[in-house]
Amino acid sequence: MRYAIAAALVASSAFAAPALAQDQVNPAFTGPRVAILGGYDGIKPGSSEDSDIEGDNQTVNGFLYGGEIGYDFAFGGALVGVEAELTDSTGKVETNRVNPNTFGFGEVSTGRDIYVGARVGALVMPETLVYAKGGYTNTRLNVLADDGRTTLDTNFNLDGWRLGAGVEQAVGRNTFAKLEYRYSNYENARLEYPNGASTGRFDVDTDRHQVVAGVGLRF
């Protein structure tokens, strides 16, 4: 009888240990999440473009701010998730408006940025996740150009893709903090005029580098 009881306890412990480990992981890294984001944002012409913005400085620098929502699934020590993000940026560059060709477009200020994608990661410690991400991104640039006769004040709507990597740290059972780097490349665009009219899509080459921190909550 004693041996039967001991065997039952060992068996129950063997099944309880993974369940306990799963309970320790899941609240921190699985389920729905929301986060606020902030960090560095830099957008510039790609390698096939050129610009004379502020001499040799072709990057429009700014502060990124916004938020994200997502949902993560844990599989042992691995994670797969989907996410969506809406951000804006303070980036703006002042140039000589009589030159409509700076930045490949004109005087530029950055606008809203939409991202939808997925991420995969692995637990390197019980409360630390490293991950890679990728997906679709769409952004808006406000452009002001003046050739001395006509002023063009319009938006460029750019489509592209994003890749990134980061580290997420669980803080308690339902909150987290993270730090990530993202690279985006926009390959086509269309002009959007104040009256609602727009052009067809055309090719562009625009790079974006971001270093972003976030704090969030899981439900």
C-alpha positions in Angstrom: 0.0 0.0 0.0 2.8 2.4 0.9 4.5 1.7 -2.4 1.2 2.3 -4.3 0.8 5.6 -2.5 4.4 6.6 -3.2 4.1 5.7 -6.9 0.9 7.8 -7.1 2.7 10.8 -5.6 5.6 10.4 -8.0 3.3 10.2 -11.0 1.3 13.2 -9.8 4.4 15.2 -9.3 5.6 14.3 -12.8 2.4 15.7 -14.3 2.2 18.7 -11.9 5.7 19.9 -12.6 5.1 20.8 -16.3 1.8 22.2 -15.4 3.4 24.4 -12.8 6.1 25.5 -15.2 3.4 26.3 -17.8 1.5 28.3 -15.1 4.7 30.3 -14.5 5.3 31.0 -18.1 1.8 31.6 -19.5 0.7 34.7 -17.5 3.8 36.5 -18.5 4.1 35.6 -22.2 0.8 34.4 -23.6 -2.6 35.7 -24.3 -3.8 39.2 -25.3 -1.5 42.2 -24.6 -1.4 46.0 -25.0 1.6 48.3 -24.8 2.6 51.9 -25.1 5.7 52.6 -27.2 8.3 55.4 -27.4 11.8 55.7 -28.9 14.0 56.9 -31.7 12.8 57.2 -35.3 15.0 57.9 -38.3 13.8 57.9 -42.0 16.0 58.5 -45.0 16.3 57.8 -48.7 17.4 54.3 -49.6 20.6 53.4 -51.5 19.0 54.1 -54.9 18.0 57.7 -53.9 20.0 60.8 -53.0 19.2 63.9 -51.0 20.8 67.2 -50.1 18.9 67.7 -46.9 21.1 69.7 -44.5 24.2 68.9 -46.5 25.3 65.3 -45.9 22.7 64.6 -43.3 19.9 62.8 -45.1 18.1 61.3 -42.1 14.9 62.9 -40.7 15.2 62.2 -37.0 12.3 62.2 -34.5 10.7 60.7 -31.4 8.3 57.8 -32.1 5.3 57.4 -29.8 2.2 55.2 -30.0 0.7 51.9 -29.0 0.3 48.2 -30.0 -2.0 45.3 -29.4 -1.2 41.6 -29.8 -1.8 38.0 -28.9 0.9 35.4 -28.1 0.8 31.6 -27.9 3.4 29.7 -25.9 4.6 26.2 -26.8 7.0 25.1 -24.0 9.9 27.5 -24.2 8.9 28.9 -27.6 6.4 31.7 -28.5 4.4 32.7 -31.6 2.4 35.9 -31.8 0.5 38.3 -33.9 0.5 42.1 -33.4 -0.7 45.4 -34.8 0.8 48.9 -34.1 -0.1 52.5 -34.6 2.5 55.2 -34.0 3.4 58.7 -35.0 6.7 60.6 -35.0 8.0 64.2 -34.4 10.5 63.9 -37.3 10.7 67.0 -39.5 13.3 68.6 -41.7 13.4 72.2 -42.7 15.0 72.8 -46.1 15.2 75.5 -48.8 11.7 75.3 -50.3 12.8 76.5 -53.7 14.4 73.1 -54.2 11.6 70.5 -54.7 14.0 67.5 -55.0 15.3 67.2 -51.4 14.8 63.8 -49.9 13.8 62.7 -53.4 10.4 64.4 -52.6 10.6 67.8 -50.9 10.5 69.2 -47.4 9.4 66.3 -45.2 7.7 65.7 -41.9 6.9 62.2 -40.7 3.3 61.1 -39.9 1.4 58.1 -38.7 2.8 54.6 -39.2 0.7 51.4 -39.3 2.3 48.0 -38.8 0.7 44.5 -38.9 2.9 41.4 -38.4 4.0 38.4 -36.5 6.8 37.4 -34.1 8.5 34.3 -32.9 10.6 34.0 -29.8 12.2 31.7 -27.2 12.6 32.0 -23.4 16.3 32.4 -22.5 15.2 32.6 -18.8 11.9 31.9 -17.2 11.0 35.7 -17.3 13.1 36.8 -20.4 12.0 36.4 -24.0 14.1 37.1 -27.1 12.2 37.4 -30.4 12.3 38.3 -34.1 9.4 40.0 -35.9 8.3 40.9 -39.4 5.3 42.1 -41.4 3.6 44.9 -43.4 4.0 48.6 -42.7 2.3 51.7 -44.2 3.4 55.2 -43.4 2.7 58.8 -44.3 5.1 61.6 -45.1 3.9 65.2 -45.4 5.7 66.9 -48.2 6.1 70.6 -49.0 7.8 71.7 -52.2 8.0 75.0 -54.0 9.5 75.6 -57.4 9.1 79.4 -57.1 5.7 79.4 -59.0 3.7 76.6 -57.4 3.6 75.2 -53.9 2.9 71.5 -53.4 1.6 70.6 -50.0 0.6 66.9 -50.0 1.1 63.5 -48.4 3.1 60.5 -49.6 1.4 57.2 -48.6 4.2 54.6 -48.6 3.9 50.8 -48.4 6.7 48.4 -47.3 7.9 45.7 -45.0 9.5 45.6 -41.6 11.9 43.3 -39.8 13.0 43.6 -36.2 14.3 41.9 -33.0 13.9 42.5 -29.3 14.0 41.4 -25.7 10.9 41.3 -23.5 11.1 41.0 -19.7 8.2 39.9 -17.6 7.5 42.2 -14.6 5.2 40.2 -12.3 2.6 38.0 -13.8 0.7 40.4 -16.0 3.1 43.3 -17.0 6.1 43.4 -19.2 8.8 45.8 -20.5 10.6 45.4 -23.9 13.3 46.9 -26.1 13.5 46.3 -29.8 15.2 47.4 -33.0 13.2 47.6 -36.3 14.2 48.2 -39.9 11.6 49.1 -42.5 11.9 49.6 -46.2 9.2 51.3 -48.3 9.1 50.3 -51.9 6.1 52.0 -53.4 4.0 55.1 -52.8 1.2 57.3 -54.0 0.5 61.0 -53.6 -2.6 62.1 -51.7 -3.8 65.6 -52.2 -5.8 67.8 -49.8 -8.9 67.6 -52.0 -9.0 63.8 -51.6 -7.5 63.0 -55.0 -4.5 60.6 -55.3 -2.1 59.4 -57.9 -1.4 55.8 -58.9 1.4 53.9 -57.2 5.0 54.4 -58.2 8.3 53.0 -57.0 10.3 54.5 -54.2 13.2 53.4 -51.9 13.0 54.7 -48.4 14.6 53.3 -45.3 13.6 53.6 -41.7 15.5 52.7 -38.5 13.8 52.6 -35.1 14.9 51.8 -31.5 11.8 51.4 -29.4 11.0 50.7 -25.7 7.6 49.6 -24.5 5.7 48.8 -21.3 2.6 46.7 -21.4 -0.1 44.7 -19.8 -1.5 41.2 -20.4 -5.1 40.1 -19.8 
